[in-house]
Every structure is written in C-alpha cells, then in structure tokens.
Amino acid sequence: MKMKESIPSRIFDLCNYGIMIALVIVMTYPMVFVFSASISDSALVARGDVVLWPKAVTLLAYEKLVYNPDLWISYWNTVRYTLVHTALTLVATAAMAYPLAKRWLPGRRPILLMAAFTLLFGGGMIPTFLVVQQLGMLNTIWAIVLPTLISTWHLFIMRTFFEALPEELEDAATIDGCGPLQVLWRIVLPLSMPVMATIGLFTAVNQWNAFFDALIYLNDREMYPLQIMLRNILVAGTNVQGEGDLSYLETLKYAMIMIATLPILCVYPFIQKYFVQGTMIGGIKG
C-alpha cells in the first residue's frame, strides 16, 4: 500500500522543487546569455539589447578566434599543463596518502600535523617565486605544475578513503606475494576510482582556470595558457588580432569565454558517477 503524504510533506517537496528549479535557472542563464551574446551583433550586445536569445546572429567573433594562431598555441599549453598537472597530482597524492593511511607508520602523526600546518600557513608569493627562480623553472611547464602539485585538503580526503578500505584485501594480496607497490597498484587504486576521479576533476578544473601562476612565472608568449589570452581580452581589453577594428570586440569576449569553458564542462558528465560517491566517502569518516 502506498503511504499517503501529509500536507506538510507535500509543501516541503514543493519548496524543494521550487528551490531546485530556481538554482537550475540561476546556473543555466549565464551560459545561455554568454552563448547568445557570442553569436549576436556586437553593437546590440554593447547596447544591452541581448538578454536571453541571440539577435542579428553572426559568427564573426568565432571566425576571428579560430583563425588566430595564438588561440591554438594557448589551447595546447592549457591542455598539456592540465593533463601533466592532474596526472602528477594523482600519483604524488596517492603515494603520500597511502602510507599515511597506515596507523603503524612511524612518525605518522607528526607528518600529518606538518601537512595540516600548511592549511593555515604558507610561504607567501615572493618566497615561492624565489624558490621557483632558484630552481631554474621560470618559463617552463614545471613552474606551473610543481608548486601546487599536492593539495593538503585532497591529501586528507584520499587518506580517509584509503583508511576505509578493508585491510583483509591487502592482507590477502600480501599473502599471494604482492609487495607494497603492487598492493597499491593492483588492489587499492582500482578500488579508489571514485576518490581519484573526484580529486582529478577538482585538480583539472583548477588548473584549467588558473592564470595567476602563469602571469608570474611565464614571460614567453609561446608558453601562455588559454586563461592569459582570456584575461587579455576581458580585463586588458586588448584585441588579440592586433588590428584597429574593434567593432567585434564585445562579442569576442563572450566567444572566448565559450571556447575556454566548454571543454572542461564536457569532462564532467563522464565522471559524474564517481564524483558524488567520491565526495561523500571522503567526508564521512574523519
């Protein structure tokens, strides 16, 4: 028999539906507006006539960007920075989190305290820049990748996940002759796809959207990521083509936002099933 819902329960459900619909509208509208503005006439966009749907549709802004070699150079730089940084972050974080998940590890508590200390205090921008400079990493991919390789917050999430795995599985693998690295590679990591996918997504999104490190550590224009090009258009208001005609600059900004945002948005649906599970498990056990 189906249980009859009470009036307060129905009101509660309606309020939830209303809040959810409102959130969807609030989150979807900016993307719809940016896309509409990117394919509308620049004068109409500047005048504020484009509110939701495009007007006087034109692809001039996209044509200018597609035929601009700086776009593809920046795209390639962003892709390789993101892939290398995400891969190395997962490897380094897992390599540090796995032994810290073992209570028998000598010095485990001091190491965790030192790691937690970095959540509250950091060396600062100037000391970090001097370290990168002294190591000879300026104008290289390593200046973007290495300084932010391990996030303490992600380290604790992964450590908590590893602690929740049954120890019997590792014991059985050890009895079968697996060493610590084999246990980690063959047993632990395959069972840890939710947390690996979650941390990988966070890391990839942060690196894809990052521009400040590139602004500090890179002087070579050929090394600039996509976000520097986006910043030059949005903040500095420069014309990437270097021409005198600025009539399409307003729509160029929105077209650049679409081009810079869509790739990372397309990644999320493929790892959504891991994302929720990994976030929840990492936050249950402290």
Long-range contacts (C-beta under 8 A, 24 or more apart in sequence): 31-261, 34-254, 34-257, 34-258, 34-261, 35-254, 35-258, 37-250, 37-251, 37-254, 38-62, 38-251, 38-254, 38-255, 38-257, 38-258, 39-251, 39-255, 40-251, 41-251, 42-247, 42-248, 42-249, 42-250, 42-251, 42-252, 43-247, 43-250, 45-250, 45-251, 45-254, 46-250, 58-251, 60-248, 60-251, 61-248, 61-251, 61-252, 61-254, 61-255, 61-256, 62-255, 62-259, 64-240, 64-241, 64-248, 64-252, 65-240, 65-252, 65-255, 65-256, 65-259, 68-240, 68-241, 70-221, 70-229, 70-240, 71-226, 71-229, 71-240, 71-259, 73-222, 73-224, 74-224, 74-225, 74-226, 74-228, 74-229, 75-226, 77-223, 77-224, 77-225, 77-226, 78-208, 78-225, 78-226, 78-227, 80-141, 81-141, 81-144, 81-145, 81-207, 81-225, 82-204, 82-207, 82-208, 84-141, 84-145, 85-144, 85-145, 85-148, 85-149, 85-203, 85-204, 85-207, 86-200, 86-203, 86-204, 86-207, 88-145, 88-149, 89-149, 89-150, 89-151, 89-154, 89-199, 89-200, 89-203, 90-196, 90-199, 90-200, 90-203, 92-149, 92-150, 93-150, 93-151, 93-154, 93-155, 93-158, 93-199, 94-158, 94-184, 94-189, 94-192, 94-196, 96-150, 96-155, 97-155, 97-158, 97-159, 97-162, 98-162, 98-184, 98-188, 100-155, 100-159, 101-159, 101-160, 101-162, 101-163, 115-152, 115-155, 115-156, 116-152, 116-156, 118-152, 119-152, 119-153, 125-216, 129-216, 129-217, 132-217, 137-217, 138-217, 138-218, 138-219, 139-217, 139-218, 139-219, 139-220, 139-223, 140-223, 141-223, 143-213, 143-217, 143-218, 144-207, 144-210, 144-213, 144-214, 144-217, 144-218, 144-225, 147-213, 148-206, 148-213, 151-202, 151-203, 154-199, 154-202, 154-203, 157-195, 157-198, 157-199, 157-282, 157-283, 158-192, 158-195, 158-196, 158-199, 158-282, 160-281, 160-282, 160-283, 160-285, 160-286, 161-192, 161-194, 161-195, 161-278, 161-281, 161-282, 162-188, 162-192, 163-285, 164-281, 164-284, 164-285, 165-191, 165-192, 193-274, 194-274, 194-275, 194-277, 194-278, 194-281, 195-278, 195-281, 195-282, 196-274, 196-278, 197-271, 197-274, 197-275, 197-278, 198-271, 198-274, 198-275, 198-278, 198-279, 198-282, 199-278, 200-271, 201-267, 201-268, 201-271, 201-275, 204-264, 204-267, 205-264, 208-263, 208-264, 209-264, 226-259, 226-260, 227-260, 229-256, 230-256, 230-257, 230-260
